[in-house]
């Protein structure tokens, strides 16, 4: 709308410039009737209704158009006095006129309205000052600005996404700390954890649970406990098994209910926040349709990143634009080749793609099998007990971290194979990159799901050993199986952090040294490591998914993840500045927002599903945890509802009944239909506005052509002749 108003002002100025060149004799030519926009309007007004389409009023003075106004129903809102002049899509001259009118009519306002307007202005000013003051407290603001200035907002978006995950984990820690951790500490200090409700004698195997070491413990055993989450770590606030308290110990504070509702509230908060960011990203993408203007012109005139200051980054950005143009040309060539393929070529190509996808599925199946066997071997080794000796300690450390090692090797090796395989599928360049990313995301999330599935099979005796689950309802070898899952997630997160540090200082640093000081041939072959934004984002999303899966079983895992993200930020920044070079294909901020949030949403879904299964189906551990007196963790909710007043129970029963759910689904479908219709209407409006902008460019080119023709004529008479001839040509073409 603003560009349309500017266009109207430009046409007005161009018309004034034409009228100042003594063109009174030539009004009969009707120069403004030859504008492309005027002809389009004339054609549209003949076939469109005035109620559903935009209206144009054209007033002629002689044969010249004296005024061309774009009238719509939205203009009625622009006359509202409460709307700021800055927000109106009109020219500066019209804003001054409206300001004068408002000042003239301000005397008609009552004292109450005048005071109300002044208070609104004061409140708006206070909000702006407060937001400006809060902006100085933003985390890593200076570092993010420096990264954006050096490398552009594409690479900066990775660090911004890292900051977003810090706040996401901070909110989780505040919830857990306020509703679970602090009450638990208070119970421990008051020594009320010994007042346990009627509990059977610990004669059964189900009640035997002792995480501590006994006897003479060597020093390296404590190191193993620190890295594996056993021993003194297992008996700390870190894991689920420590929170073994009853619900009526602190002024009727129900700790099991607080534990469960805290997790539910946090996951709902994450879901809403991520969906909000995805919707905001899609709003921006909808405004950037490829059919709006020529893709090549848009890249040439609007792709430059004005945040870049470093000369090296300017050269890289130029190369990126050139590469984008080459990719567009290559995509056009691929589309042309696709259109020219014969039926035989299509059958051959599709056969190759089917074979390659089957090979990829075979690779994924092999990776899943390796993860399953690694998890099985690690769990069996842990059940046999500990040995002694330093050599055995190293072997035990290796077996503890066998599943994380296999998962990391799979995450490194298979994406490399994906890049090789995709070359033979003959997809366009952008499709190749998106396909590699989609397969890598599926691989990482599936590996985590396979690990959780393997643990779930051992815990529920689904692997064939049903006799181990007859006594307790779960595998008797996992006396506190929730803590065991928390320990596996703890080891995964710790190994992921150590791998990040190790790759930075053990791979990127030597590679940079070889690239700068090695032989010429080796220098050309081994350049500095590229800082690839998508791959680094996949790493931190993988880590966040691990935290989400393990949060229910290790409540303080978000706190460790905050510390991990803080260290990762400075390590990655140091690596970017000293050891790495930006990728040749820079990642645009507009596309990265949606991509990051979508894979984060997939990770959240992958984390929620196994937690819901364990909470609703699997029997909690009997000797540990806040739900040890219940058949399932979710059983506490029906028991809580049964203690509520009868009116509340009737209301809750009604909202969970089938008629209410059917009514709710009907209402949601109606609302969804309305929103879809609004989206379609907005899209058509946006398309019309884009067409008006295209017509604005055509009108300006037409007027410039006429002015240039006039400037080349020696006299007004000659200009009149040429002007009349050009008008005749336009009329004949029309």
C-alpha positions, -999 to +999 in steps of 0.1 A: +000+000+000+028+024+008+045+017-025+011+023-043+009+057-025+044+065-035+036+055-071+006+079-070+028+107-058+054+099-085+027+100-112+015+133-098+050+148-100+055+134-135+022+149-146+032+183-131+065+181-150+047+175-182+023+203-177+051+228-169+066+223-204+037+242-221+017+213-232-016+230-232-021+224-270-015+187-265-042+180-239-063+165-266-038+137-269-048+123-235-014+112-224-025+097-191-052+077-209-023+059-226-008+046-192-008+008-189-025+011-155-054+031-170-060+006-197-060-023-172-085-004-150-108+002-180-107-035-188-114-046-152-142-022-146-161-036-175-161-072-161-159-068-123-186-059-098-182-028-078-191-046-045-164-072-047-136-054-065-117-021-061-132+010-075-116+037-095-130+072-100-116+090-130-125+126-136-116+140-170-108+177-178-111+178-215-094+146-227-067+147-199-072+128-166-071+153-138-072+129-109-067+091-105-078+078-071-076+043-058-107+038-037-112+009-014-131+001+018-098+002+038-095+039+031-123+046+055-100+034+083-073+058+073-095+088+082-096+076+118-081+103+140-067+077+164-044+062+138-009+076+136+000+095+105+032+074+102+012+043+096-009+057+068+002+046+033-001+081+017+024+106+004+041+132+026+020+160+012-012+143+021+001+135+056+008+172+061-027+181+050-043+155+073-021+168+101-034+204+095-070+191+094-065+173+127-051+204+144-080+225+130-106+200+143-089+194+176-110+221+191-141+200+188-126+173+211-138+173+247-113+177+276-117+140+284-107+129+248-078+154+248-065+140+281-070+104+269-050+111+237-022+127+257-021+097+281-020+073+251+010+092+237+027+093+270+021+055+275+035+048+240+066+068+247+072+050+280+068+016+262+094+027+236+118+038+263+113+007+283+119-016+253+150+004+244+163+000+280+155-037+280+173-042+247+206-034+265+200-064+287+197-089+258+219-119+260+249-118+237+237-087+220+271-073+213+285-107+200+255-112+178+258-078+163+295-084+157+288-118+140+261-102+119+285-074+108+312-098+098+294-127+083+258-116+076+225-125+092+226-161+078+253-173+100+241-150+128+208-168+127+225-200+141+237-181+172+203-164+176+187-198+175+212-210+201+201-181+223+164-191+218+172-226+231+189-211+262+157-192+271+137-224+264+158-244+288+158-215+313+120-216+315+121-253+321+146-249+349+126-222+365+095-244+365+112-275+378+131-254+404+101-236+417+076-264+418+097-296+423+133-288+434+127-263+461+099-283+478+121-314+476+150-295+493+126-282+520+115-318+526+151-330+529+160-302+553+130-308+575+138-346+574+102-354+565+112-379+538+112-407+564+074-403+571+063-427+544+028-439+543+021-476+548+049-493+529+054-531+528+086-545+542+115-546+518+116-584+515+106-584+478+131-579+451+110-550+438+118-529+468+156-534+467+172-502+454+206-489+466+225-466+442+256-462+465+289-480+464+300-500+494+333-509+507+366-494+494+359-474+463+388-465+440+391-429+428+385-437+391+350-451+402+340-416+411+351-404+376+330-431+360+301-421+382+305-385+371+304-394+334+278-421+336+254-407+362+257-436+386+268-438+422+267-404+440+252-388+408+223-412+408+215-403+444+214-366+437+187-341+426+198-348+390+177-379+385+141-391+390+149-416+417+158-390+443+123-375+444+108-402+466+083-382+486+046-385+494+020-360+484+008-348+518+039-338+536+041-300+533+009-283+539-009-307+516+015-299+488+012-327+463+047-332+450+038-360+425+011-339+410+034-309+408+060-331+391+036-343+365+019-309+358+052-291+356+063-314+327+030-311+310+030-273+313+065-270+300+059-292+269+027-272+261+047-240+264+074-253+241+047-264+216+029-230+216+062-210+214+075-230+185+042-229+166+041-191+171+075-187+156+066-210+127+035-190+119+055-157+120+080-173+096+052-185+072+037-150+072+070-136+058+073-165+033+038-158+020+048-123+011+077-136-010+062-155-038+083-165-068+055-153-092+057-117-080+086-106-101+115-120-121+136-141-099+169-130-114+161-093-110+151-099-074+184-116-066+204-089-084+188-059-068+177-072-034+199-101-023+228-080-010+233-081+028+240-046+040+251-058+074+284-071+060+314-050+067+344-073+063+359-073+028+363-111+029+326-115+036+317-091+009+337-113-016+320-144-003+286-127-005+293-118-042+302-154-048+271-165-031+249-143-053+267-156-084+262-192-072+225-185-066+222-172-102+240-203-115+217-225-095+187-208-109+200-212-144+208-249-136+173-254-123+159-239-155+181-263-174+169-292-153+133-282-159+139-280-196+156-314-196+127-328-176+103-316-202+124-331-230+127-365-214+112-394-232+091-421-216+121-444-217+143-419-200+117-413-173+113-450-165+151-454-163+155-424-140+127-434-117+142-469-115+175-455-104+158-433-078+139-463-064+170-484-062+189-456-045+161-450-020+160-487-012+198-486-006+192-456+017+166-475+036+190-504+039+216-481+053+191-467+078+181-502+088+217-512+094+222-481+115+191-489+136+203-525+141+237-513+152+221-490+177+199-517+190+228-542+194+250-515+211+222-507+236+216-544+243+253-550+248+257-520+270+228-529+292+238-565+296+273-554+306+259-531+332+238-558+347+267-581+352+283-558+377+316-539+380+351-554+379+383-539+392+415-525+378+423-495+356+422-515+324+387-527+333+378-491+341+386-480+305+366-509+291+337-502+314+338-465+303+337-476+267+308-499+272+289-472+291+292-449+261+288-475+234+253-463+223+263-426+221+294-436+201+274-457+176+248-429+172+275-402+166+293-424+140+260-429+123+252-392+123+286-384+107+289-413+082+254-415+067+249-378+058+283-381+039+268-410+019+236-391+013+256-363-004+272-389-027+239-407-035+219-376-043+242-367-072+229-397-091+192-389-086+194-359-110+174-334-088+177-296-091+204-281-068+179-267-042+160-300-042+193-319-036+202-297-006+167-300+009+166-337+004+200-341+021+187-321+051+154-340+053+172-373+053+197-361+079+169-349+102+151-382+098+183-401+106+191-382+138+156-383+152+152-419+142+184-428+160+172-413+192+138-430+188+156-463+182+176-459+214+145-451+234+127-481+218+156-504+227+155-493+263+117-496+264+120-532+252+144-541+280+123-524+306+090-539+296+105-573+288+093-571+252+125-588+241+112-622+252+122-624+289+087-623+303+097-639+336+117-609+347+086-587+346+062-610+365+070-598+400+071-560+396+054-552+363+087-542+347+121-557+344+134-566+378+170-558+368+160-521+364+151-514+400+146-477+391+141-478+353+132-441+351+166-432+364+182-456+339+166-437+310+177-404+325+213-417+328+213-427+291+200-392+281+226-377+304+254-397+287+241-387+253+241-350+261+275-352+277+290-371+248+275-346+224+291-318+242+325-335+244+323-343+206+316-306+199+347-296+219+368-324+204+359-316+168+367-279+173+402-283+189+412-318+175+400-315+139+393-279+129+425-265+146+449-290+130+432-286+096+436-249+098+473-253+107+478-276+077+459-254+054+480-223+063+514-239+068+514-272+050+527-281+015+511-265-015+493-296-028+480-305+007+469-269+012+448-270-019+432-303-009+427-294+028+413-260+032+397-245+063+366-262+076+334-246+063+310-234+089+278-250+076+247-235+093+222-264+086+246-291+100+253-271+131+216-264+137+209-302+134+235-307+161+219-284+186+184-296+177+195-332+183+208-321+217+176-303+226+156-334+216+178-354+240+170-330+268+132-331+261+133-370+262+153-371+294+137-342+312+110-363+328+136-388+341+163-362+349+146-329+359+179-309+361+189-318+326+178-284+312+202-267+336+231-287+322+219-279+288+220-241+296+257-245+306+264-265+275+248-239+252+268-211+269+301-229+264+290-240+228+283-204+219+318-192+227+335-223+213+316-219+180+323-182+179+360-188+184+359-216+158+342-193+133+366-164+138+398-185+138+394-220+125+366-220+100+355-202+069+319-194+059+302-219+036+301-210+000+264-214+000+253-189+027+220-196+045+194-169+041+177-156+073+142-157+058+144-194+050+164-204+080+137-193+105+111-218+093+136-246+087+150-243+122+116-242+139+102-271+119+130-295+127+127-283+164+090-291+162+097-326+149+122-331+177+095-321+202+070-346+188+096-373+189+103-365+225+067-363+236+055-396+222+077-420+243+071-399+274+033-402+269+036-440+264+057-445+296+035-422+317+002-438+307+012-475+301+043-486+320+042-493+357+064-468+377+093-480+397+082-493+431+113-483+453+119-449+439+103-418+424+072-397+432+048-422+415+059-454+432+025-458+449+005-457+417+000-482+389+009-455+363+021-420+366-012-407+350-033-425+376-027-395+399-050-373+377-082-394+381-075-396+418-072-359+420-104-354+401-123-377+425-114-354+454-129-323+437-165-311+444-193-328+426-200-298+404-165-297+392-165-334+385-197-331+365-181-303+345-149-322+338-169-353+329-189-333+304-159-317+287-143-352+283-175-368+270-181-376+233-208-350+226-187-322+239-157-334+219-178-337+188-191-301+193-156-289+199-144-305+167-173-289+148-165-255+161-128-259+153-136-270+118-159-239+114-132-216+126-106-233+104-129-229+074-133-192+082-095-187+086-088-206+053-113-183+035-096-153+050-062-165+039-075-170+004-090-135+004-058-120+017-038-139-010-060-125-037-056-090-023-018-094-021-018-106-057-038-076-068-015-052-050+015-069-066-001-064-100-006-027-092+030-024-084+039-040-117+016-016-135+033+012-115+067+003-130+052+002-165+036+036-161+069+051-149+088+036-178+061+050-202+064+085-187+102+084-188+101+074-224+078+103-233+101+128-214+132+115-230+115+118-264+106+154-256+141+162-245+155+150-278+132+173-299+145+207-311+112+225-307+077+222-293+062+217-327+085+188-334+077+173-300+040+177-308+043+158-340+064+130-324+040+129-294+010+126-316+027+098-336+036+079-304+000+082-292-013+069-325+011+039-322-001+032-287-037+034-299-030+011-328-014-015-305-042-012-280 
